[in-house]
Amino acid sequence: MFKKLLILAGVVAVAAVVAQKIKASNDERALWHEATTSPDLR
């Protein structure tokens, strides 16, 4: 039982780290897109 809880906690921790890295990557990509595109001055 305890071993299953440890495995579950490990899977949740890895998923949290992956989700954080994906969010950081998306945020940085959006920032670069905003910084490198010319403003729409219409």
PyMOL commands that place a pseudoatom at each C-alpha (Angstrom):
pseudoatom trace, name=CA, resn=MET, resi=1, chain=A, elem=C, hetatm=0, pos=[0.000, 0.000, 0.000]
pseudoatom trace, name=CA, resn=PHE, resi=2, chain=A, elem=C, hetatm=0, pos=[2.749, 2.435, 0.987]
pseudoatom trace, name=CA, resn=LYS, resi=3, chain=A, elem=C, hetatm=0, pos=[4.712, 1.597, -2.162]
pseudoatom trace, name=CA, resn=LYS, resi=4, chain=A, elem=C, hetatm=0, pos=[1.689, 2.467, -4.330]
pseudoatom trace, name=CA, resn=LEU, resi=5, chain=A, elem=C, hetatm=0, pos=[1.324, 5.824, -2.561]
pseudoatom trace, name=CA, resn=LEU, resi=6, chain=A, elem=C, hetatm=0, pos=[5.004, 6.601, -3.170]
pseudoatom trace, name=CA, resn=ILE, resi=7, chain=A, elem=C, hetatm=0, pos=[4.672, 5.740, -6.851]
pseudoatom trace, name=CA, resn=LEU, resi=8, chain=A, elem=C, hetatm=0, pos=[1.539, 7.875, -7.136]
pseudoatom trace, name=CA, resn=ALA, resi=9, chain=A, elem=C, hetatm=0, pos=[3.267, 10.796, -5.384]
pseudoatom trace, name=CA, resn=GLY, resi=10, chain=A, elem=C, hetatm=0, pos=[6.221, 10.460, -7.776]
pseudoatom trace, name=CA, resn=VAL, resi=11, chain=A, elem=C, hetatm=0, pos=[3.958, 10.454, -10.828]
pseudoatom trace, name=CA, resn=VAL, resi=12, chain=A, elem=C, hetatm=0, pos=[2.103, 13.536, -9.545]
pseudoatom trace, name=CA, resn=ALA, resi=13, chain=A, elem=C, hetatm=0, pos=[5.389, 15.335, -8.859]
pseudoatom trace, name=CA, resn=VAL, resi=14, chain=A, elem=C, hetatm=0, pos=[6.731, 14.567, -12.345]
pseudoatom trace, name=CA, resn=ALA, resi=15, chain=A, elem=C, hetatm=0, pos=[3.465, 15.715, -13.919]
pseudoatom trace, name=CA, resn=ALA, resi=16, chain=A, elem=C, hetatm=0, pos=[3.628, 18.981, -11.960]
pseudoatom trace, name=CA, resn=VAL, resi=17, chain=A, elem=C, hetatm=0, pos=[7.205, 19.646, -13.106]
pseudoatom trace, name=CA, resn=VAL, resi=18, chain=A, elem=C, hetatm=0, pos=[6.339, 18.887, -16.729]
pseudoatom trace, name=CA, resn=ALA, resi=19, chain=A, elem=C, hetatm=0, pos=[3.269, 21.134, -16.588]
pseudoatom trace, name=CA, resn=GLN, resi=20, chain=A, elem=C, hetatm=0, pos=[5.363, 23.947, -15.088]
pseudoatom trace, name=CA, resn=LYS, resi=21, chain=A, elem=C, hetatm=0, pos=[8.004, 23.623, -17.824]
pseudoatom trace, name=CA, resn=ILE, resi=22, chain=A, elem=C, hetatm=0, pos=[5.347, 23.614, -20.563]
pseudoatom trace, name=CA, resn=LYS, resi=23, chain=A, elem=C, hetatm=0, pos=[3.711, 26.729, -19.099]
pseudoatom trace, name=CA, resn=ALA, resi=24, chain=A, elem=C, hetatm=0, pos=[7.070, 28.501, -18.839]
pseudoatom trace, name=CA, resn=SER, resi=25, chain=A, elem=C, hetatm=0, pos=[7.876, 27.574, -22.434]
pseudoatom trace, name=CA, resn=ASN, resi=26, chain=A, elem=C, hetatm=0, pos=[4.507, 28.845, -23.668]
pseudoatom trace, name=CA, resn=ASP, resi=27, chain=A, elem=C, hetatm=0, pos=[4.875, 32.079, -21.682]
pseudoatom trace, name=CA, resn=GLU, resi=28, chain=A, elem=C, hetatm=0, pos=[8.354, 32.694, -23.087]
pseudoatom trace, name=CA, resn=ARG, resi=29, chain=A, elem=C, hetatm=0, pos=[7.186, 31.947, -26.644]
pseudoatom trace, name=CA, resn=ALA, resi=30, chain=A, elem=C, hetatm=0, pos=[4.304, 34.396, -26.245]
pseudoatom trace, name=CA, resn=LEU, resi=31, chain=A, elem=C, hetatm=0, pos=[6.664, 37.054, -24.903]
pseudoatom trace, name=CA, resn=TRP, resi=32, chain=A, elem=C, hetatm=0, pos=[9.072, 36.596, -27.831]
pseudoatom trace, name=CA, resn=HIS, resi=33, chain=A, elem=C, hetatm=0, pos=[6.168, 36.734, -30.261]
pseudoatom trace, name=CA, resn=GLU, resi=34, chain=A, elem=C, hetatm=0, pos=[4.973, 39.982, -28.718]
pseudoatom trace, name=CA, resn=ALA, resi=35, chain=A, elem=C, hetatm=0, pos=[8.478, 41.458, -28.683]
pseudoatom trace, name=CA, resn=THR, resi=36, chain=A, elem=C, hetatm=0, pos=[9.373, 40.533, -32.246]
pseudoatom trace, name=CA, resn=THR, resi=37, chain=A, elem=C, hetatm=0, pos=[6.156, 41.352, -34.124]
pseudoatom trace, name=CA, resn=SER, resi=38, chain=A, elem=C, hetatm=0, pos=[5.516, 44.836, -35.319]
pseudoatom trace, name=CA, resn=PRO, resi=39, chain=A, elem=C, hetatm=0, pos=[2.611, 46.613, -33.651]
pseudoatom trace, name=CA, resn=ASP, resi=40, chain=A, elem=C, hetatm=0, pos=[-0.651, 46.875, -35.529]
pseudoatom trace, name=CA, resn=LEU, resi=41, chain=A, elem=C, hetatm=0, pos=[-1.150, 50.618, -35.813]
pseudoatom trace, name=CA, resn=ARG, resi=42, chain=A, elem=C, hetatm=0, pos=[-4.358, 50.595, -37.835]
for i in range(1, 42): cmd.bond("trace and resi %d" % i, "trace and resi %d" % (i + 1))
show_as sticks, trace
zoom trace
